[in-house]
Structure formats: structure tokens, C-alpha cells
Amino acid sequence: LMGVIGIEEIFLKVKDMEKALDFYHGIVGLPIDKQDGERTYLQAERGHIVLQIENHTGRHQGGGPLHFAFTVSEETFDELLDKFAGSRHFTRGPYGERGRGRALFMIDPDGNETEVNTRYLYGVPKH
């Protein structure tokens, strides 16, 4: 069984929310799940994209040019936690509990925030 199951989320920095929504929602056809003044969550059948306005005040502010998350198996999560904990790439976590969805955050060599989590193993998260 492959440990990395797929990409769960990508945070995209956008300059103009309306133009970004015209593209991702209007043309690509991703449904809008939820929205606030700074971000829009577009939910696919598996995974989601978050459009986040430049100079926002919320999540992943220090997450580099790009934030994305992989869904991984519980076993792979444990292996990655062992590899990354205490390394220069480690930033925060782990959050959550085994069997319910855990998350761990790292910074790649280019400053992008890479998350691994097990959330999608338990179905699409309900907000």
C-alpha cells in the first residue's frame, strides 16, 4: 500500500479574488464550499483548493509562497514524524490523534509549507 495517498489541499495566494473565482469556479467548475473576506474554499471530490488573498491575516501566514497538504496513511505519518521531528525542516505539530486525523508541518528547501495529514482517511472533513 502506498503511504502517500494524494494531495488534500493547496493554498493559492491570489491578488484578485473575483478573477480567481471566475477561473477556478466559473471555468474549471470547482464548487465553493465556504468563503470569508480573505479566502474561498473550493471542494473537489478528493481534496480542496483554498484561494487566499494576498496580505491576509489568517492561516499559513508564514507558510511560504505555497502551502499544500498530502493525505498519508497512519503508518507513513509515523515514519515522517520520526524523520522530520527535530530536523531543520520541521515547523509544528503533530496535531490531532491517531485514528481521527493528525497533521504535521514542514518547510521545504524553497520555503514552501508542506503538510502531511491523515484527515482524508476518515472521509471528507465536514466544516
Stockholm file with secondary structure:
# STOCKHOLM 1.0

chainA/1-127         LMGVIGIEEIFLKVKDMEKALDFYHGIVGLPIDKQDGERTYLQAERGHIVLQIENHTGRHQGGGPLHFAFTVSEETFDELLDKFAGSRHFTRGPYGERGRGRALFMIDPDGNETEVNTRYLYGVPKH
#=GR chainA/1-127 SS CCSEEEEEEEEEEESCHHHHHIIIIIISCCCEEEECSSEEEEECSSCEEEEEETTCSSTTTTSCSCEEEEEECHHHHHHHHHHHTTSTTEEEEEEEETTTEEEEEEECTTSCEEEEECGGGGSSCCC
#=GC SS_cons         CCSEEEEEEEEEEESCHHHHHIIIIIISCCCEEEECSSEEEEECSSCEEEEEETTCSSTTTTSCSCEEEEEECHHHHHHHHHHHTTSTTEEEEEEEETTTEEEEEEECTTSCEEEEECGGGGSSCCC
//
